[in-house]
Amino acid sequence: MTYEQLKNEESKYVMNTYGRFPIALDHGEGAVLWDVEGKRYIDLTSGIGVNCLGYKHDKLIAAITEQAGRLMHVSNLFTTEPMIRVAQKLVEKSHLGGKVFFANSGAEANEGAIKLARKYSFDKYGEGRCKIVTLRNSFHGRTVTTLKATGQDRFHNYFFPFTEGFDYAEANDIRSMRTKADDMTCAVMMELVQGEGGVLPLDKEFVKAVEALCREKDMLLLIDEVQTGIGRTGSLFCFQQYGITPDVVTMAKGLGGGMPVGAVMAAASCANVLTPGTHATTFGGTPIVCAAANTVLDIVGDGQFLAQVREKGEYLKNGILALGSPAIHDVRGMGLMLGIVVDEGKHTAFANRLIEKGVLVLTAGSSIVRLLPPLTITREELDEALAVMREVF
């Protein structure tokens, strides 16, 4: 079907909840996608950081295909090997020494972390010590609870009443955090690079100070790695570059390489808080998804692979800055999670123009063209994207 035909069908049957770009994608290979009209695109979005191994990856396809022929789904009332292997790799590669709960998405993983933090405090201190402090400009999901956890006022509308028990500190301001994290606070939740909020890495000194505050007041430190995790910033988890030991790490997006999965990883300090009956999900840790996640971790968890992510991130960042365009004010981020800073309000126009010219990008905040390419993108594909950027910017 043509794009127009598909769009007409979509308008009849699909809820209009997305401002979609005028493209219907059909297939891909590596970091390249083609639409139904046959137009070719260099993909610097990877499904918003999901397709970390790009498209048509032989090992990933083989793992999913083999598992589909064996067992796709069973209830969590039974044990399966693929789930155990993913959990083992996450615990060992993160060096947290804890345990993992599997979910289906980033928002669900963050919900699980919130529940864990509140039960940890309830078990030790009783009812009432339940507040969770997040950061202004943060984003933690689209459920009623994770919307309230999100520190952006524009998300706090329509769906009243929201879940209670959240407050917001200013990023990189430890005095603000100390003011907000009072005696009724059970946890602090942070993204180390605020993604949707504008690709803003937190200062390392601030993050270390927050960790110390959490230890001082027996608050759990929850690190949201839904977007930064699984190699995106050049280490398996971003927290590993900050020199901290979180109590809980959430993840999703890249973990399944395209399959829907989320996870809550709790360190030894709180690995046994959630007990039978306190948390569950039907599709969490299902075998076919975990077969994909095992393959992703085998590839992305390799030190040489992660070094290449860091190198490609620097190459892309320096290449953009070398364009010398007055339209580009800065490039910020870590690894292959980058944001091009342009004039306020002009990010969408630049994104649309890049897409018209065959480079898929995202936006963030009010002035960021956001780049989240597959971690497997080649230098040649990056050079092709940079050539288009030179023309557009």
PANU-103753 format. One record per residue (C-alpha): residue number from 1; x, y, z; residue in three letters. Coordinates in steps of 0.5 Angstrom, whole numbers, plus 500, padded with zeros to 3 digits. Layout:
N
NUM, X, Y, Z, ALA
...
REM end
This chain:
393
1, 500, 500, 500, MET
2, 502, 507, 499, THR
3, 503, 512, 505, TYR
4, 497, 516, 503, GLU
5, 493, 509, 503, GLN
6, 496, 507, 510, LEU
7, 495, 514, 513, LYS
8, 487, 514, 511, ASN
9, 487, 507, 514, GLU
10, 490, 509, 520, GLU
11, 486, 515, 521, SER
12, 480, 510, 521, LYS
13, 482, 505, 526, TYR
14, 488, 508, 530, VAL
15, 488, 513, 536, MET
16, 491, 520, 534, ASN
17, 495, 520, 540, THR
18, 502, 521, 536, TYR
19, 504, 527, 532, GLY
20, 507, 522, 527, ARG
21, 512, 524, 521, PHE
22, 509, 523, 514, PRO
23, 513, 517, 513, ILE
24, 511, 510, 513, ALA
25, 517, 505, 514, LEU
26, 517, 499, 511, ASP
27, 524, 495, 512, HIS
28, 531, 496, 515, GLY
29, 538, 494, 515, GLU
30, 544, 496, 519, GLY
31, 543, 503, 521, ALA
32, 539, 505, 514, VAL
33, 531, 505, 513, LEU
34, 527, 505, 507, TRP
35, 519, 507, 507, ASP
36, 514, 504, 503, VAL
37, 515, 509, 497, GLU
38, 523, 506, 497, GLY
39, 526, 512, 500, LYS
40, 532, 511, 504, ARG
41, 534, 514, 511, TYR
42, 540, 514, 515, ILE
43, 537, 513, 522, ASP
44, 539, 517, 528, LEU
45, 533, 515, 532, THR
46, 533, 507, 533, SER
47, 526, 507, 535, GLY
48, 528, 512, 541, ILE
49, 534, 508, 543, GLY
50, 531, 501, 542, VAL
51, 534, 498, 536, ASN
52, 541, 498, 539, CYS
53, 543, 493, 534, LEU
54, 540, 496, 528, GLY
55, 536, 493, 523, TYR
56, 536, 486, 520, LYS
57, 542, 483, 525, HIS
58, 543, 476, 524, ASP
59, 545, 474, 531, LYS
60, 539, 477, 534, LEU
61, 534, 475, 529, ILE
62, 537, 468, 530, ALA
63, 536, 468, 537, ALA
64, 529, 470, 537, ILE
65, 527, 465, 531, THR
66, 530, 459, 535, GLU
67, 526, 461, 542, GLN
68, 520, 462, 538, ALA
69, 520, 455, 535, GLY
70, 521, 453, 543, ARG
71, 517, 457, 547, LEU
72, 515, 464, 546, MET
73, 511, 465, 553, HIS
74, 509, 462, 559, VAL
75, 506, 464, 566, SER
76, 511, 467, 571, ASN
77, 509, 461, 576, LEU
78, 514, 457, 572, PHE
79, 521, 458, 571, THR
80, 525, 459, 564, THR
81, 532, 459, 563, GLU
82, 532, 465, 558, PRO
83, 530, 470, 564, MET
84, 535, 467, 569, ILE
85, 541, 468, 564, ARG
86, 539, 475, 563, VAL
87, 538, 477, 570, ALA
88, 545, 473, 571, GLN
89, 548, 478, 566, LYS
90, 545, 484, 569, LEU
91, 547, 483, 576, VAL
92, 554, 481, 574, GLU
93, 556, 486, 569, LYS
94, 553, 492, 573, SER
95, 557, 489, 579, HIS
96, 551, 491, 584, LEU
97, 550, 484, 587, GLY
98, 543, 484, 587, GLY
99, 537, 481, 583, LYS
100, 532, 483, 577, VAL
101, 525, 484, 576, PHE
102, 522, 484, 569, PHE
103, 517, 488, 566, ALA
104, 515, 490, 559, ASN
105, 517, 498, 559, SER
106, 520, 503, 562, GLY
107, 514, 506, 565, ALA
108, 513, 500, 568, GLU
109, 520, 499, 571, ALA
110, 520, 506, 574, ASN
111, 513, 504, 577, GLU
112, 516, 497, 580, GLY
113, 522, 502, 583, ALA
114, 517, 506, 586, ILE
115, 513, 501, 589, LYS
116, 520, 497, 592, LEU
117, 522, 504, 595, ALA
118, 516, 505, 598, ARG
119, 515, 498, 601, LYS
120, 523, 498, 603, TYR
121, 521, 504, 607, SER
122, 514, 502, 610, PHE
123, 518, 495, 612, ASP
124, 523, 499, 616, LYS
125, 519, 505, 619, TYR
126, 512, 504, 618, GLY
127, 507, 508, 614, GLU
128, 507, 515, 612, GLY
129, 515, 515, 610, ARG
130, 513, 515, 602, CYS
131, 515, 521, 599, LYS
132, 520, 521, 592, ILE
133, 524, 526, 590, VAL
134, 525, 527, 583, THR
135, 528, 533, 579, LEU
136, 526, 538, 575, ARG
137, 526, 537, 567, ASN
138, 526, 530, 568, SER
139, 521, 524, 565, PHE
140, 520, 518, 568, HIS
141, 514, 515, 564, GLY
142, 506, 516, 562, ARG
143, 502, 512, 567, THR
144, 499, 516, 572, VAL
145, 504, 515, 577, THR
146, 510, 516, 573, THR
147, 507, 522, 570, LEU
148, 507, 525, 577, LYS
149, 514, 523, 578, ALA
150, 516, 527, 572, THR
151, 518, 534, 574, GLY
152, 515, 538, 568, GLN
153, 509, 541, 569, ASP
154, 506, 541, 562, ARG
155, 505, 533, 564, PHE
156, 501, 534, 570, HIS
157, 494, 536, 566, ASN
158, 488, 532, 564, TYR
159, 488, 526, 568, PHE
160, 487, 528, 575, PHE
161, 488, 526, 581, PRO
162, 495, 524, 580, PHE
163, 498, 519, 585, THR
164, 501, 523, 591, GLU
165, 508, 523, 594, GLY
166, 512, 526, 589, PHE
167, 516, 533, 590, ASP
168, 522, 536, 585, TYR
169, 529, 539, 586, ALA
170, 533, 543, 582, GLU
171, 538, 539, 578, ALA
172, 545, 540, 580, ASN
173, 543, 544, 586, ASP
174, 544, 540, 592, ILE
175, 541, 545, 597, ARG
176, 535, 544, 593, SER
177, 535, 537, 594, MET
178, 537, 537, 601, ARG
179, 531, 542, 602, THR
180, 526, 537, 598, LYS
181, 529, 531, 601, ALA
182, 525, 531, 608, ASP
183, 524, 526, 614, ASP
184, 518, 523, 610, MET
185, 522, 522, 604, THR
186, 524, 514, 602, CYS
187, 528, 515, 595, ALA
188, 531, 520, 590, VAL
189, 530, 518, 583, MET
190, 534, 521, 577, MET
191, 536, 520, 570, GLU
192, 543, 522, 570, LEU
193, 542, 524, 563, VAL
194, 535, 528, 562, GLN
195, 533, 525, 555, GLY
196, 526, 528, 554, GLU
197, 528, 534, 558, GLY
198, 534, 536, 553, GLY
199, 539, 531, 553, VAL
200, 542, 534, 559, LEU
201, 548, 530, 563, PRO
202, 548, 531, 571, LEU
203, 554, 534, 574, ASP
204, 558, 529, 577, LYS
205, 559, 532, 584, GLU
206, 552, 533, 584, PHE
207, 550, 526, 583, VAL
208, 556, 524, 588, LYS
209, 553, 529, 593, ALA
210, 546, 526, 592, VAL
211, 548, 519, 593, GLU
212, 551, 521, 600, ALA
213, 545, 524, 602, LEU
214, 541, 518, 601, CYS
215, 546, 514, 605, ARG
216, 546, 519, 611, GLU
217, 538, 519, 611, LYS
218, 537, 512, 609, ASP
219, 533, 514, 602, MET
220, 534, 509, 596, LEU
221, 537, 512, 590, LEU
222, 533, 510, 584, LEU
223, 537, 511, 577, ILE
224, 533, 511, 571, ASP
225, 537, 508, 566, GLU
226, 531, 507, 561, VAL
227, 534, 511, 556, GLN
228, 541, 511, 558, THR
229, 542, 504, 559, GLY
230, 545, 498, 555, ILE
231, 551, 502, 552, GLY
232, 547, 508, 550, ARG
233, 552, 513, 553, THR
234, 559, 508, 552, GLY
235, 558, 504, 558, SER
236, 553, 498, 560, LEU
237, 550, 503, 565, PHE
238, 551, 510, 565, CYS
239, 552, 510, 573, PHE
240, 558, 506, 572, GLN
241, 561, 513, 569, GLN
242, 559, 517, 575, TYR
243, 562, 512, 580, GLY
244, 556, 511, 584, ILE
245, 553, 505, 587, THR
246, 545, 506, 586, PRO
247, 540, 502, 590, ASP
248, 535, 501, 584, VAL
249, 537, 501, 577, VAL
250, 531, 501, 572, THR
251, 532, 500, 564, MET
252, 528, 498, 558, ALA
253, 529, 501, 551, LYS
254, 535, 498, 548, GLY
255, 535, 492, 553, LEU
256, 531, 488, 548, GLY
257, 534, 490, 541, GLY
258, 527, 492, 539, GLY
259, 523, 487, 543, MET
260, 519, 490, 549, PRO
261, 522, 489, 555, VAL
262, 523, 493, 562, GLY
263, 527, 491, 568, ALA
264, 528, 493, 575, VAL
265, 535, 491, 578, MET
266, 536, 492, 586, ALA
267, 542, 492, 589, ALA
268, 544, 487, 595, ALA
269, 541, 493, 600, SER
270, 534, 492, 597, CYS
271, 534, 486, 593, ALA
272, 529, 482, 597, ASN
273, 524, 487, 599, VAL
274, 519, 485, 593, LEU
275, 516, 479, 596, THR
276, 511, 474, 593, PRO
277, 504, 477, 592, GLY
278, 507, 484, 592, THR
279, 509, 486, 585, HIS
280, 507, 482, 578, ALA
281, 506, 482, 571, THR
282, 504, 477, 566, THR
283, 509, 479, 560, PHE
284, 515, 480, 564, GLY
285, 521, 476, 563, GLY
286, 517, 472, 557, THR
287, 522, 467, 554, PRO
288, 522, 470, 547, ILE
289, 524, 477, 549, VAL
290, 529, 474, 554, CYS
291, 532, 471, 548, ALA
292, 533, 477, 545, ALA
293, 536, 481, 551, ALA
294, 541, 475, 552, ASN
295, 544, 477, 545, THR
296, 544, 484, 546, VAL
297, 548, 483, 553, LEU
298, 553, 479, 550, ASP
299, 554, 484, 544, ILE
300, 553, 490, 548, VAL
301, 556, 488, 554, GLY
302, 563, 487, 551, ASP
303, 568, 492, 553, GLY
304, 571, 493, 546, GLN
305, 564, 494, 543, PHE
306, 563, 500, 549, LEU
307, 569, 503, 547, ALA
308, 567, 503, 540, GLN
309, 560, 507, 542, VAL
310, 564, 512, 546, ARG
311, 569, 513, 540, GLU
312, 563, 514, 535, LYS
313, 560, 518, 539, GLY
314, 566, 523, 540, GLU
315, 566, 522, 532, TYR
316, 559, 524, 531, LEU
317, 559, 530, 536, LYS
318, 566, 533, 533, ASN
319, 563, 532, 526, GLY
320, 557, 536, 528, ILE
321, 561, 542, 531, LEU
322, 566, 542, 525, ALA
323, 560, 544, 521, LEU
324, 561, 551, 523, GLY
325, 554, 553, 523, SER
326, 552, 559, 526, PRO
327, 545, 555, 527, ALA
328, 549, 550, 532, ILE
329, 550, 553, 539, HIS
330, 553, 546, 542, ASP
331, 553, 539, 542, VAL
332, 552, 535, 549, ARG
333, 550, 529, 551, GLY
334, 554, 522, 552, MET
335, 556, 516, 548, GLY
336, 551, 516, 542, LEU
337, 546, 520, 546, MET
338, 547, 527, 543, LEU
339, 543, 533, 543, GLY
340, 544, 539, 538, ILE
341, 543, 546, 541, VAL
342, 539, 550, 536, VAL
343, 535, 557, 537, ASP
344, 529, 556, 542, GLU
345, 523, 553, 538, GLY
346, 527, 552, 531, LYS
347, 529, 545, 533, HIS
348, 522, 542, 530, THR
349, 524, 545, 523, ALA
350, 531, 543, 523, PHE
351, 528, 536, 525, ALA
352, 523, 536, 519, ASN
353, 528, 538, 514, ARG
354, 533, 533, 516, LEU
355, 528, 528, 515, ILE
356, 526, 531, 508, GLU
357, 533, 530, 506, LYS
358, 534, 523, 509, GLY
359, 536, 523, 516, VAL
360, 531, 521, 521, LEU
361, 532, 525, 528, VAL
362, 528, 526, 534, LEU
363, 527, 533, 538, THR
364, 527, 534, 546, ALA
365, 526, 540, 550, GLY
366, 525, 546, 546, SER
367, 531, 547, 543, SER
368, 534, 540, 542, ILE
369, 535, 536, 535, VAL
370, 536, 529, 539, ARG
371, 540, 523, 536, LEU
372, 540, 516, 538, LEU
373, 543, 512, 533, PRO
374, 544, 505, 533, PRO
375, 550, 503, 537, LEU
376, 552, 499, 531, THR
377, 552, 505, 526, ILE
378, 558, 505, 522, THR
379, 563, 511, 520, ARG
380, 560, 511, 513, GLU
381, 553, 512, 515, GLU
382, 555, 517, 520, LEU
383, 559, 521, 515, ASP
384, 553, 520, 510, GLU
385, 549, 523, 516, ALA
386, 554, 529, 517, LEU
387, 554, 531, 509, ALA
388, 546, 532, 510, VAL
389, 547, 536, 516, MET
390, 552, 540, 513, ARG
391, 547, 542, 508, GLU
392, 541, 543, 512, VAL
393, 545, 547, 518, PHE
REM end
